[in-house]
Amino acid sequence: MSRIRELSVDEETRRLAFVRERALRNKVSFLDDAKREGEQLGIEKGR
């Protein structure tokens, strides 16, 4: 627990954690968009 407190005080560690979190959210968003697009294309081809 003390190590977590130490890391949270370090500005560069916080910045890197923020950048990583944003990249993970972007990846999930991209995959969700691709899935919806694929489903829509499948529906259109199935008509």
PyMOL Python script that loads the backbone (N, CA, C, O; Angstrom):
from pymol import cmd

cmd.read_pdbstr("""\
ATOM      1  N   MET A   1       0.820  -1.192   0.000  1.00  0.00           N
ATOM      2  CA  MET A   1       0.000   0.000   0.000  1.00  0.00           C
ATOM      3  C   MET A   1       0.869   1.262   0.000  1.00  0.00           C
ATOM      4  O   MET A   1       0.535   2.247  -0.659  1.00  0.00           O
ATOM      5  N   SER A   2       1.969   1.232   0.730  1.00  0.00           N
ATOM      6  CA  SER A   2       2.848   2.411   0.748  1.00  0.00           C
ATOM      7  C   SER A   2       3.466   2.651  -0.628  1.00  0.00           C
ATOM      8  O   SER A   2       3.698   3.795  -1.019  1.00  0.00           O
ATOM      9  N   ARG A   3       3.729   1.568  -1.358  1.00  0.00           N
ATOM     10  CA  ARG A   3       4.282   1.711  -2.723  1.00  0.00           C
ATOM     11  C   ARG A   3       3.275   2.407  -3.641  1.00  0.00           C
ATOM     12  O   ARG A   3       3.659   3.228  -4.474  1.00  0.00           O
ATOM     13  N   ILE A   4       2.006   2.086  -3.492  1.00  0.00           N
ATOM     14  CA  ILE A   4       0.960   2.741  -4.292  1.00  0.00           C
ATOM     15  C   ILE A   4       0.917   4.230  -3.962  1.00  0.00           C
ATOM     16  O   ILE A   4       0.788   5.067  -4.856  1.00  0.00           O
ATOM     17  N   ARG A   5       1.025   4.552  -2.690  1.00  0.00           N
ATOM     18  CA  ARG A   5       1.046   5.977  -2.293  1.00  0.00           C
ATOM     19  C   ARG A   5       2.246   6.695  -2.900  1.00  0.00           C
ATOM     20  O   ARG A   5       2.126   7.826  -3.371  1.00  0.00           O
ATOM     21  N   GLU A   6       3.404   6.035  -2.887  1.00  0.00           N
ATOM     22  CA  GLU A   6       4.607   6.633  -3.473  1.00  0.00           C
ATOM     23  C   GLU A   6       4.409   6.898  -4.959  1.00  0.00           C
ATOM     24  O   GLU A   6       4.760   7.969  -5.453  1.00  0.00           O
ATOM     25  N   LEU A   7       3.859   5.946  -5.655  1.00  0.00           N
ATOM     26  CA  LEU A   7       3.661   6.096  -7.099  1.00  0.00           C
ATOM     27  C   LEU A   7       2.654   7.192  -7.416  1.00  0.00           C
ATOM     28  O   LEU A   7       2.821   7.924  -8.391  1.00  0.00           O
ATOM     29  N   SER A   8       1.620   7.312  -6.608  1.00  0.00           N
ATOM     30  CA  SER A   8       0.598   8.318  -6.886  1.00  0.00           C
ATOM     31  C   SER A   8       1.120   9.736  -6.678  1.00  0.00           C
ATOM     32  O   SER A   8       0.534  10.691  -7.187  1.00  0.00           O
ATOM     33  N   VAL A   9       2.203   9.880  -5.942  1.00  0.00           N
ATOM     34  CA  VAL A   9       2.793  11.191  -5.711  1.00  0.00           C
ATOM     35  C   VAL A   9       3.665  11.606  -6.902  1.00  0.00           C
ATOM     36  O   VAL A   9       3.831  12.796  -7.171  1.00  0.00           O
ATOM     37  N   ASP A  10       4.215  10.628  -7.606  1.00  0.00           N
ATOM     38  CA  ASP A  10       5.116  10.900  -8.725  1.00  0.00           C
ATOM     39  C   ASP A  10       4.327  11.395  -9.937  1.00  0.00           C
ATOM     40  O   ASP A  10       3.475  10.681 -10.467  1.00  0.00           O
ATOM     41  N   GLU A  11       4.614  12.608 -10.365  1.00  0.00           N
ATOM     42  CA  GLU A  11       3.880  13.246 -11.460  1.00  0.00           C
ATOM     43  C   GLU A  11       4.003  12.462 -12.775  1.00  0.00           C
ATOM     44  O   GLU A  11       3.011  12.288 -13.483  1.00  0.00           O
ATOM     45  N   GLU A  12       5.196  11.996 -13.100  1.00  0.00           N
ATOM     46  CA  GLU A  12       5.398  11.256 -14.352  1.00  0.00           C
ATOM     47  C   GLU A  12       4.625   9.941 -14.339  1.00  0.00           C
ATOM     48  O   GLU A  12       4.076   9.543 -15.367  1.00  0.00           O
ATOM     49  N   THR A  13       4.571   9.266 -13.209  1.00  0.00           N
ATOM     50  CA  THR A  13       3.812   8.019 -13.100  1.00  0.00           C
ATOM     51  C   THR A  13       2.326   8.280 -13.293  1.00  0.00           C
ATOM     52  O   THR A  13       1.639   7.513 -13.967  1.00  0.00           O
ATOM     53  N   ARG A  14       1.831   9.363 -12.703  1.00  0.00           N
ATOM     54  CA  ARG A  14       0.415   9.720 -12.890  1.00  0.00           C
ATOM     55  C   ARG A  14       0.126  10.019 -14.351  1.00  0.00           C
ATOM     56  O   ARG A  14      -0.905   9.608 -14.885  1.00  0.00           O
ATOM     57  N   ARG A  15       1.044  10.741 -15.001  1.00  0.00           N
ATOM     58  CA  ARG A  15       0.848  11.091 -16.410  1.00  0.00           C
ATOM     59  C   ARG A  15       0.814   9.838 -17.273  1.00  0.00           C
ATOM     60  O   ARG A  15      -0.040   9.706 -18.149  1.00  0.00           O
ATOM     61  N   LEU A  16       1.735   8.926 -17.027  1.00  0.00           N
ATOM     62  CA  LEU A  16       1.785   7.683 -17.797  1.00  0.00           C
ATOM     63  C   LEU A  16       0.531   6.835 -17.561  1.00  0.00           C
ATOM     64  O   LEU A  16       0.012   6.219 -18.492  1.00  0.00           O
ATOM     65  N   ALA A  17       0.053   6.806 -16.331  1.00  0.00           N
ATOM     66  CA  ALA A  17      -1.169   6.065 -16.032  1.00  0.00           C
ATOM     67  C   ALA A  17      -2.353   6.675 -16.769  1.00  0.00           C
ATOM     68  O   ALA A  17      -3.206   5.956 -17.290  1.00  0.00           O
ATOM     69  N   PHE A  18      -2.401   7.996 -16.810  1.00  0.00           N
ATOM     70  CA  PHE A  18      -3.476   8.678 -17.531  1.00  0.00           C
ATOM     71  C   PHE A  18      -3.424   8.361 -19.018  1.00  0.00           C
ATOM     72  O   PHE A  18      -4.451   8.062 -19.628  1.00  0.00           O
ATOM     73  N   VAL A  19      -2.236   8.423 -19.602  1.00  0.00           N
ATOM     74  CA  VAL A  19      -2.065   8.134 -21.035  1.00  0.00           C
ATOM     75  C   VAL A  19      -2.467   6.688 -21.331  1.00  0.00           C
ATOM     76  O   VAL A  19      -3.136   6.420 -22.329  1.00  0.00           O
ATOM     77  N   ARG A  20      -2.064   5.769 -20.477  1.00  0.00           N
ATOM     78  CA  ARG A  20      -2.410   4.358 -20.673  1.00  0.00           C
ATOM     79  C   ARG A  20      -3.912   4.151 -20.577  1.00  0.00           C
ATOM     80  O   ARG A  20      -4.498   3.447 -21.400  1.00  0.00           O
ATOM     81  N   GLU A  21      -4.531   4.752 -19.590  1.00  0.00           N
ATOM     82  CA  GLU A  21      -5.984   4.622 -19.415  1.00  0.00           C
ATOM     83  C   GLU A  21      -6.729   5.164 -20.630  1.00  0.00           C
ATOM     84  O   GLU A  21      -7.690   4.554 -21.098  1.00  0.00           O
ATOM     85  N   ARG A  22      -6.286   6.303 -21.138  1.00  0.00           N
ATOM     86  CA  ARG A  22      -6.923   6.893 -22.320  1.00  0.00           C
ATOM     87  C   ARG A  22      -6.753   5.980 -23.533  1.00  0.00           C
ATOM     88  O   ARG A  22      -7.691   5.810 -24.312  1.00  0.00           O
ATOM     89  N   ALA A  23      -5.574   5.396 -23.701  1.00  0.00           N
ATOM     90  CA  ALA A  23      -5.338   4.487 -24.828  1.00  0.00           C
ATOM     91  C   ALA A  23      -6.231   3.250 -24.723  1.00  0.00           C
ATOM     92  O   ALA A  23      -6.764   2.784 -25.730  1.00  0.00           O
ATOM     93  N   LEU A  24      -6.394   2.723 -23.523  1.00  0.00           N
ATOM     94  CA  LEU A  24      -7.259   1.554 -23.346  1.00  0.00           C
ATOM     95  C   LEU A  24      -8.710   1.894 -23.665  1.00  0.00           C
ATOM     96  O   LEU A  24      -9.408   1.105 -24.302  1.00  0.00           O
ATOM     97  N   ARG A  25      -9.168   3.066 -23.226  1.00  0.00           N
ATOM     98  CA  ARG A  25     -10.546   3.484 -23.548  1.00  0.00           C
ATOM     99  C   ARG A  25     -10.725   3.669 -25.052  1.00  0.00           C
ATOM    100  O   ARG A  25     -11.752   3.283 -25.609  1.00  0.00           O
ATOM    101  N   ASN A  26      -9.734   4.256 -25.706  1.00  0.00           N
ATOM    102  CA  ASN A  26      -9.809   4.447 -27.154  1.00  0.00           C
ATOM    103  C   ASN A  26      -9.879   3.105 -27.875  1.00  0.00           C
ATOM    104  O   ASN A  26     -10.629   2.953 -28.839  1.00  0.00           O
ATOM    105  N   LYS A  27      -9.102   2.137 -27.409  1.00  0.00           N
ATOM    106  CA  LYS A  27      -9.101   0.808 -28.025  1.00  0.00           C
ATOM    107  C   LYS A  27     -10.470   0.150 -27.888  1.00  0.00           C
ATOM    108  O   LYS A  27     -10.988  -0.418 -28.850  1.00  0.00           O
ATOM    109  N   VAL A  28     -11.049   0.225 -26.709  1.00  0.00           N
ATOM    110  CA  VAL A  28     -12.373  -0.364 -26.490  1.00  0.00           C
ATOM    111  C   VAL A  28     -13.401   0.325 -27.381  1.00  0.00           C
ATOM    112  O   VAL A  28     -14.244  -0.337 -27.987  1.00  0.00           O
ATOM    113  N   SER A  29     -13.333   1.642 -27.461  1.00  0.00           N
ATOM    114  CA  SER A  29     -14.257   2.394 -28.302  1.00  0.00           C
ATOM    115  C   SER A  29     -14.103   1.998 -29.767  1.00  0.00           C
ATOM    116  O   SER A  29     -15.098   1.804 -30.465  1.00  0.00           O
ATOM    117  N   PHE A  30     -12.874   1.879 -30.232  1.00  0.00           N
ATOM    118  CA  PHE A  30     -12.614   1.485 -31.616  1.00  0.00           C
ATOM    119  C   PHE A  30     -13.178   0.095 -31.899  1.00  0.00           C
ATOM    120  O   PHE A  30     -13.808  -0.125 -32.934  1.00  0.00           O
ATOM    121  N   LEU A  31     -12.951  -0.838 -30.981  1.00  0.00           N
ATOM    122  CA  LEU A  31     -13.453  -2.201 -31.178  1.00  0.00           C
ATOM    123  C   LEU A  31     -14.981  -2.241 -31.168  1.00  0.00           C
ATOM    124  O   LEU A  31     -15.588  -2.976 -31.947  1.00  0.00           O
ATOM    125  N   ASP A  32     -15.598  -1.459 -30.294  1.00  0.00           N
ATOM    126  CA  ASP A  32     -17.063  -1.386 -30.267  1.00  0.00           C
ATOM    127  C   ASP A  32     -17.602  -0.831 -31.585  1.00  0.00           C
ATOM    128  O   ASP A  32     -18.572  -1.352 -32.135  1.00  0.00           O
ATOM    129  N   ASP A  33     -16.967   0.225 -32.084  1.00  0.00           N
ATOM    130  CA  ASP A  33     -17.390   0.806 -33.358  1.00  0.00           C
ATOM    131  C   ASP A  33     -17.234  -0.192 -34.497  1.00  0.00           C
ATOM    132  O   ASP A  33     -18.120  -0.304 -35.343  1.00  0.00           O
ATOM    133  N   ALA A  34     -16.131  -0.912 -34.531  1.00  0.00           N
ATOM    134  CA  ALA A  34     -15.885  -1.898 -35.585  1.00  0.00           C
ATOM    135  C   ALA A  34     -16.918  -3.028 -35.508  1.00  0.00           C
ATOM    136  O   ALA A  34     -17.395  -3.509 -36.535  1.00  0.00           O
ATOM    137  N   LYS A  35     -17.255  -3.440 -34.304  1.00  0.00           N
ATOM    138  CA  LYS A  35     -18.249  -4.499 -34.139  1.00  0.00           C
ATOM    139  C   LYS A  35     -19.608  -4.035 -34.658  1.00  0.00           C
ATOM    140  O   LYS A  35     -20.278  -4.767 -35.385  1.00  0.00           O
ATOM    141  N   ARG A  36     -20.012  -2.828 -34.289  1.00  0.00           N
ATOM    142  CA  ARG A  36     -21.303  -2.308 -34.768  1.00  0.00           C
ATOM    143  C   ARG A  36     -21.324  -2.188 -36.284  1.00  0.00           C
ATOM    144  O   ARG A  36     -22.320  -2.515 -36.930  1.00  0.00           O
ATOM    145  N   GLU A  37     -20.213  -1.715 -36.847  1.00  0.00           N
ATOM    146  CA  GLU A  37     -20.131  -1.574 -38.300  1.00  0.00           C
ATOM    147  C   GLU A  37     -20.228  -2.942 -38.969  1.00  0.00           C
ATOM    148  O   GLU A  37     -20.917  -3.094 -39.978  1.00  0.00           O
ATOM    149  N   GLY A  38     -19.546  -3.925 -38.419  1.00  0.00           N
ATOM    150  CA  GLY A  38     -19.613  -5.275 -38.965  1.00  0.00           C
ATOM    151  C   GLY A  38     -21.007  -5.859 -38.871  1.00  0.00           C
ATOM    152  O   GLY A  38     -21.481  -6.513 -39.799  1.00  0.00           O
ATOM    153  N   GLU A  39     -21.661  -5.621 -37.745  1.00  0.00           N
ATOM    154  CA  GLU A  39     -23.036  -6.113 -37.594  1.00  0.00           C
ATOM    155  C   GLU A  39     -23.953  -5.437 -38.608  1.00  0.00           C
ATOM    156  O   GLU A  39     -24.809  -6.086 -39.210  1.00  0.00           O
ATOM    157  N   GLN A  40     -23.771  -4.136 -38.792  1.00  0.00           N
ATOM    158  CA  GLN A  40     -24.608  -3.411 -39.758  1.00  0.00           C
ATOM    159  C   GLN A  40     -24.381  -3.922 -41.177  1.00  0.00           C
ATOM    160  O   GLN A  40     -25.333  -4.086 -41.941  1.00  0.00           O
ATOM    161  N   LEU A  41     -23.125  -4.173 -41.530  1.00  0.00           N
ATOM    162  CA  LEU A  41     -22.837  -4.706 -42.863  1.00  0.00           C
ATOM    163  C   LEU A  41     -23.467  -6.097 -43.024  1.00  0.00           C
ATOM    164  O   LEU A  41     -23.976  -6.423 -44.096  1.00  0.00           O
ATOM    165  N   GLY A  42     -23.435  -6.897 -41.989  1.00  0.00           N
ATOM    166  CA  GLY A  42     -24.037  -8.220 -42.043  1.00  0.00           C
ATOM    167  C   GLY A  42     -25.540  -8.149 -42.224  1.00  0.00           C
ATOM    168  O   GLY A  42     -26.124  -8.952 -42.951  1.00  0.00           O
ATOM    169  N   ILE A  43     -26.164  -7.188 -41.563  1.00  0.00           N
ATOM    170  CA  ILE A  43     -27.613  -7.007 -41.702  1.00  0.00           C
ATOM    171  C   ILE A  43     -27.949  -6.558 -43.120  1.00  0.00           C
ATOM    172  O   ILE A  43     -28.900  -7.055 -43.723  1.00  0.00           O
ATOM    173  N   GLU A  44     -27.173  -5.621 -43.651  1.00  0.00           N
ATOM    174  CA  GLU A  44     -27.431  -5.117 -44.997  1.00  0.00           C
ATOM    175  C   GLU A  44     -27.231  -6.208 -46.044  1.00  0.00           C
ATOM    176  O   GLU A  44     -28.006  -6.281 -46.998  1.00  0.00           O
ATOM    177  N   LYS A  45     -26.225  -7.050 -45.896  1.00  0.00           N
ATOM    178  CA  LYS A  45     -25.979  -8.125 -46.862  1.00  0.00           C
ATOM    179  C   LYS A  45     -27.012  -9.227 -46.742  1.00  0.00           C
ATOM    180  O   LYS A  45     -27.269  -9.945 -47.708  1.00  0.00           O
ATOM    181  N   GLY A  46     -27.605  -9.368 -45.571  1.00  0.00           N
ATOM    182  CA  GLY A  46     -28.582 -10.412 -45.347  1.00  0.00           C
ATOM    183  C   GLY A  46     -29.942 -10.107 -45.939  1.00  0.00           C
ATOM    184  O   GLY A  46     -30.808 -10.982 -45.967  1.00  0.00           O
ATOM    185  N   ARG A  47     -30.149  -8.912 -46.403  1.00  0.00           N
ATOM    186  CA  ARG A  47     -31.454  -8.521 -46.973  1.00  0.00           C
ATOM    187  C   ARG A  47     -31.669  -9.089 -48.318  1.00  0.00           C
ATOM    188  O   ARG A  47     -32.712  -8.855 -48.928  1.00  0.00           O
TER     189      ARG A  47
END
""", "prot")
cmd.dss("prot")
cmd.show_as("cartoon", "prot")
cmd.util.cbc("prot")
cmd.orient("prot")
